[in-house]
């Protein structure tokens, strides 16, 4: 099989993810302008989060973590990989159809579990209505996740990574149409959710077929391979459930403060830009690469994959985290403050963004460390680690709520992410050569940190200098662009001088993206 070019793969997936998150950010800015932080906005955000939460539970956060290594091993061994993928596709589809029906019927209870603070006001009924319309999205997008797992294992990163772009493009088109035609914006957004699911599924299925894997549903049958898949996936499903409990806790805490669900969601969307670009790129490329190398007994190749993934994560995540903390207020003010999003919403949203920024490196490092376990078909220990992180998240979110208000949810999320990273790192120490840091990573990591700190100082000074322009209607966008560019130039300038990374490596990888 054609080998995976690691850094080139990171950049391909990262580039498409950046495009998706960029278009998604336009979608969120439009949503903030049309809906603000009012009842319709909060109701839709809760309703849309339900199928997305269960999608991570069933597919991306659990099922695929078990499916990809087994599928990769069958490809390496020349076994019936297509038959295995078809059986997994049929079994997952059957489970999801049943779950979709149950979830739609039980929507009032799901909304209560997600945001009990809505009970007794208009937000609750709206969330139930929007949720029943949009919940079928889980069926389509979970099957898309499996199809994407097939494509990425085959090295077809571009096709798999373009799928999320469709969602955001369709949402933008729907909002423009609703504004032009005078449709109800909340209902328009709710109906757009299942439409995007169908479009994404059709796109991924067609490309899987072009790659030689035509996955047609059939009556599910229990095979020894599916039993093995279920045994490996079960702890990952439980671990995914723990992660979703953390999200539930955060939204429950936020639901008792009017506007807080929207503040946290818009802040989450902004920090998801670097998290998505780096984290998804690493998670998509590193797991199949490690699985195939370990299957072949290539420990040194596995070590190189792990270290280059870590280096790539640190080089792009640390400066992003520093920027989100240092210039949180200008980012939120310039990008969101318009239409129904008032100036009074800027400060709490910026506070949440800065707190999430502190946890950003931890979220990305989880994507680097988890493949060390999943490539070895070890899903039990990540589950145990996730349980402890959940306890920390719950204690902090509930305990700090009376003291600091809605930001308790953001603090709990970031701190529990670092607790998870500490456990993953400690547990990987006994995994042998593939999990050890090489000399290049040990040399570059502190230099990446130093370059990020120097960039932060530059951003702080530039933000003070540009403060008047950032609040001037005719200059604010140019001032923010200049501020961001100063951070990028200073980071790569400082990093190149002190040897944090080599720009020629990125140029070579970019030149190989089409290989």
N, C-alpha and C positions, 0 to 999 in steps of 0.2 A: 504493500500500500504506500501511497505517497506520504512522506513524513510531514508532520506539522511543523511549520516554521514559527517558533514561539513568539518572538517579539513582533514579527510581521503579523501574526494572528492577533496579538494584543492590539496592535494599531488598527487593524482592519475592523475588529469588533468595536474597539473604542471609538473609531471614527464614525461608524454607523450609529453607535449608541449616542455619541455627541450630537449627531444630526437629529436623532429621535428625541433626545432630551431638549435640544434647542427648539424644535417644533413644539414639543410638549410644553415648554416654558411659554411660548407664544399662546398656546391653548389656555394655560393657567392665568396669564395676564388678561386675556380676553374674558375668562370666566370671572376673575376678580372685578373687572370693569363692569360687566353686565349684572353680576349678582352681589358683589361686595362680600360682606361677612354676615349677611342677614339670614333669616330662617330658611329660605329656599336653598341658599348656598350650603348651609350646614347640613340640611336634610339630604341634598344630593351627594355631598362628600361622604356622609356616612353610608348611604345606599351604595355608592360606587365602591367603597372600601370593602364591602362584604364579599362580593365575588372575587375581588383581588386578594383578600385575606385568605380565602379558602383555596384560591389558585396556588398561592405559595405553599399552603399546607399540603395540597394533593400533588402538585406537579413540580414546580421549580425548586421548592425547598425540601422535597422529600423523594417523590417518585423518581425524578430524573437523577438524583444523587445515587440511587441504586441502579437505575436502568443504564446510564451511560457507561460505567465500568464493565458491566456484563456484556453490553452490546459491543463495546470496543474489544473485549477479549474474544468474542465470537468472530469478529472481523479479522483479528490477528491470526486466529486459529483456522480460518477458512471454513468455519461451520455455518449452519443455516441462520445467519444474522437476520435475514428478511422474515423468516418464519417466526423468530423470537420477537421481532419488532411488531409483527402483525398480531401476535397473541397478546402482547402487552397493550397495544392500541385498542383491541377489542375489549379486553378486561377493564381497562381504565375507562373506556367510553361507557360500558354498562354501569359501572359504579357511579359515574358522574350523572348519567341520566336519572338514576334513582335519587341521587342526592339533590339534583336540581329541583325535582318535583317536591321533595320533602322541604327543602329550604324555602321555596316559593310559598308553600302553605304555611310554614312556620315563621314567616317574615316578621310579624309583630314581636315575637319572642327574640328573634335575632337582633332587631333594632333595640329592644330593651337591653339585651346583653351588651350591645355595643355602646349605647348612649342612654342610660336610664335617666339622665338629667333632662332628656327631651319630653319625658312623660308629663302630660298635663298641658302642653302647649302645641301650637300648630306644627312645630318641627317633627313631632312623632308621626302624625298621620301622613305628612308629606314624605318622610323617610320610608314608611311602609309602602306607600304607593310607588315611589321611585325604585325601591328595592325589588318589588315584585316584577316590575318591568325589566330590570337590568340583570336579575340574578342568573338567567340562562347563560350569561357571558362566561361563567365558570366552565361550562361544558366545552365550549369552543376553544377558549384560551388554554385550558389544561391539555387538550389534545395538541394544540399548537406547540406547547412546551415539549411534548414528547417528539413531535416531528422535528423541532429545532434541535433536540438532542441527537437525532439521527444525522441531521445535516452537519452539525459541528463536529461530530465524531468522524465524519467523512472529510472534514476540512473545508466544508462549504460555509464559511463564516459570513460572507456577504449576504447570502440569501436568508440565513437565519436571523441576521442582525437587522435586516430591513423590515422585518415583520412589525416591530413596535412603531415604526414611522407611520404605518397605515392608520393606526388608531388615532394618532394626534392629527394627521391630515384630515381624517373624516370628522373629527370633533370640531376642528376649525371651520370646515365647510358647513357643518350643521349649524353652528352658532351664527355664521354670516347669513345663512338662509333664514334662520329664525328671526334675526334682527330685521332683515329685509321684508319678510312676509308678515311679521307681527305675531309669530307663534309664541306660545308659552315657553319661556326659555328652560325652565326646570324640566318640563315634560319632554322637550326636544332633546335635552342632554340625556335623560333617562332612556329614551328609545334609541338614541345613538349608540349606547353601550352594546346591546346585542348585535346591532348591525355591524359594528366594528369587529366583533368576535367572528361572525360569519366570513367577513372579508379576510381577516388574518388567517383563519383556518384554510380557506380556499387557496390563498397564496402559498402557505407553507406546504400544503398537501401537493400542490402542483410541482413545486421545486423538489420535494422528496421523490416524486414520480420521475422527474427529469434525471435525478441522481441514481435511478434504478431501484427505488424502493416504493412500490405502489402498495400503500397500506389501505386495504378495503376492510370495513368492519364485517365480522362474522360472529356467530354465536360463541360467546366466551367458553373456553375449555381450560381446565386446570392441567397444566403440564408440569413436569419436574422443574423446568427452567422458571416457570412463573411462581412455583412454590419457593424456589430459591430467591427469586426477586422479591417476593412478599416478605420472606424472613429478613432480608437485608433492609428492605424499605421500612418495615414496621418501626424500628427505633428512630429512623429519620422522620417518619410521619409524626411520631410523638414529639421529636425535637422541633419539628415545624410547628406543631401545635403549641409548644411552649413559647416560641417566638411570637405567635399570634396572640397568645395570652398577654404578652407584654404590650402589644398594640392595643388590645382591648382595655387594658388598665389605663394606658395613656389617654385613650378617647373617653373613657368613663370619667377620669379626673377632669378632662377638658370640658365635658358636657355640662358641668355644673357652673361654668363661667360663660356668660353670653359672649359669643364671638370667638372663644378660645379654640374651638374645633377648627375654624377657618384660619386663625393665626398660626396654629401648629401645622396645619396642612400646607399653607403657602410657604412657610419656612422649610418644611420637609421637601417640598418640590424643588426649592432652590438648592438645598444641599444635596439633593439627589442627582443634580447635574454631574459633579465630579464623582460621586459615589457610583452612579450608573456607568459613566464612561470607564472608570478604572475597575471598579468591582465586578461589573458584568463581563468586561473583557477578560479579566483574570479567571473568573469562575467558568466562563464559557470555553476558554482555550486550555487552561491548566489541567482540569480534571481529565479530559480524554487523553491528553499528552502523558500525564503521569500514569494513568491506567495502562496505556500501551507500553510504556517503558518498563514499568514494574512487571507486567506480564512477560516481557522479554528478558527479565533479569538484569536490566540496565540500571544499576544503582547510581553510577556516576552521571548518567544522562538524567536520571530522576533528580539528583541533587542540583544539576545545572538548571533544570526546569524550575525547581522550587526557588532557587536563589535569584534567577532572573525575574521570576514573577514577583518576588519580594522587592527586588530593586526597582522594578517598574512601578509597583504600588507606592513605594515610599517617594520616588522621584516626582510623582504627580499628585499624591494625596497630601503630603505634609504642607506644601505651599498652598494648596487649596484650602486646607483647614485653617492655616494662619490668616489667609485672606478673608474667609467667612467670619472669623472672629474680629479682625481689625476693622473691616469696612462693612459690617453687617447693616448699619443704619443707612449709609448711602445706597447700598444695593436695594434694600426694600423700598426706600423713599422714591428713588428714580424709576425702578422697574414696576412697582405695583400701585403707587399712589396716584390714582386717577379714577374717574367715574364714581362708582359706589364704594370704592376702597378709600376710606377717609384718612386724613393725617393722623387721627387718633389711633388708627390701626397699625401705624408704622412702628412705633416703639415696642409694643408687645411682640409683633412679628419678628422684628430685628433681634430682640432678646432671645427668642426661641431659636433663631438661625445661628446666633453666636454659640449657644449651648450645644446645638447639634454639631456645629463645626468642631468643637472640642472632642466629640466622639467619632468624627469622620475617619481618622486613621484606624480606629478600632474596627469599624464596620468593614473597611476594605481588607484589613489584615485577616479578618475571619475568612474572607474569600480565598486568601492565600493558604491559610493553615488547614482549612477543612478538607481540601482535596487530598492532603496527606493521609487522612483517615478513610475517606470514601474510596480512594483508589485501591485501598487494601480491604475494601468491603467491611470496614469497621464503622458502623453507624451507632453502636451502643454508647461509646464514650462521649461523642458529641451530644447525645441525648442527655446523659448525666450532667455534662457541663451546662447545657441549656437550662436544666431544672434549677441549678444553683443561681444562674443568672436571672431566671424568672423571679426567684425569691427576693433577690436583691432589688430588682426592678419594682416589684410590688411593695416592698417595705419602704423604699425611697419615695415612690409616687404617692402612696397613701400617707406616709409619715410627714412628708414635707408640704403636702397640700395646705394644711392650716397655717403654715409658716410663710410660704412664699407664693401661694396661689397656683395658677395654671402652669407656671414654668416648672413645677415639680415633675410633670410628665416628661419634659425634655431632659431635665437632669437625670431622672431615673433611666431613661433610654440610653444616654451617653455613658453613664457610669456602669450600667450592666453590660454594655458592649465591651468595655475594657476588662471587666471581670471574665467575660467569655474568652477574650483573646489570651488572657493570662493562663487560663485553664488549658486552652488548645496548645499553647506554646509549651507548657510544662509537660503535658501528656505526650508531645511529639519527641521529647528528648531521647526516648528509648527506641526510636524507629530506625536507627542506623544512619548510614551515610546520606541517604536521600533527604533526610530532614535536618542536616547540619548546615550551618552557615559557612560559605567558603571565604577565602581571604579577600576576594574582590568585594563581596558584600560588607564584610567587616570594615574595610577601608572606606567604602563609599557612604554607608548609612549615616555616620556622624557628620560628614560633609554635606549631605543632603539636608540634614537638620539645620546646620549652620547657615546654608544658603537660604533656607526658608525663613529663619529668624531675621537675616539681613533684609530679605524682601519685605517682611512685616514692618520693619522700621521705615523702609522706603514708602510703603503704603500709608503708614501713619502720618508721615511728614507731608506727603502729597495730598492726603485727604484734608489736612488742616489748611494747606495752601489753596486747595480748590473749593473750600467750603462755600464761599459766596456763589460760585458758579453752579454748584450742585443744587442750589435752591432757586436758581433763576430759570424760569420756564424755557427761554430760548437757548440756554447753554447746558442744561443739566445732562442731556444725553451725551453730548460731546465731552463734558467734564468727566462723566463716569467712564466713558471709553478711554479717555486719557489716563485716568486713574488705574484702570485694569491693565492697560498696555504698559504703564510704568512698573507695575508689579511683575508682569511677564518678562519684560526686558531685564529688570534688575535680578530676578531669580535665575534666569538662564545665564546672565552675565556673571553674577557671583558664583553660580554653580560651575560654570566652565573654567573660571579662574582657579578655584580651589580644588578642582578635580572631583566634583560630586557626580558627574556623569560625562559622557562623551557624546556630543551632538552628532558625530559621524556615525555612531551606531544607529541612531534613529533614522538618519538619512539612508543608510544601507537597507534598513528594514522596510522603509517606505518604498524603496526601489524594488523590493522583492514582493510587495503585496499582491501583485498579480500573478506570481509564480504558481 
